[in-house]
Amino acid sequence: MAYSAPIFYGYVYAYINIVILIFSLAIQAVALIHCLTQRGDGFQAIGTLPKGAWAAILSVCIVLTLLVSGSIGIFSLIGIGAALVYLLDVRPGLKDLSDGKGFW
């Protein structure tokens, strides 16, 4: 009987899942570490969620990615989305605020 996929496709699939999981956790960890090292009043100054809310969101996403998802799953994708919103929206605002340029 002939198979349409090579026998080793399971190993390739597992390695791709591990790479995506590590990438997801790295992005979420960078966002969480950046959030925890910023001043709390800066978040209010740029008009976003408070520091505690961002820290809670990013922490819960990391925990759910590790415990529930395990690989490419809905919690991993939600965690990547939350981390990217933080890194691409909140982080530049905090940087502009600390540079004295203001948040536009």
Phi, psi and omega in degrees: 000132183264139177258147181277339179244148177298160184294331185272014182296330178297321178291319178296317178298318179295318179294321177296319177297319179294318179297317179293322178296316179295318177299316179297313180293325179294315179297316180293322179292319178298317179295318180293317180296318178296319180297317183289337182268001181264160177285146183289329182285342178293327180294319178289327182293329179267358174078039178240187177299154178295165182300319180298322179292316178296319179297320179293315180300312183291324178294315179297321178296319178295315181297316179293325177295319181287315188275314189267311190288298181080333178203215179289108180214179183294323181289327175295318179292321176295321178295318177296318179298315180295319180294321179291324175298317179295311185290328184263346181242305186283316183301313177297325177295318177294322179294315178297323179294319181283337177280346181089006180277338184090163181256123182250000000 
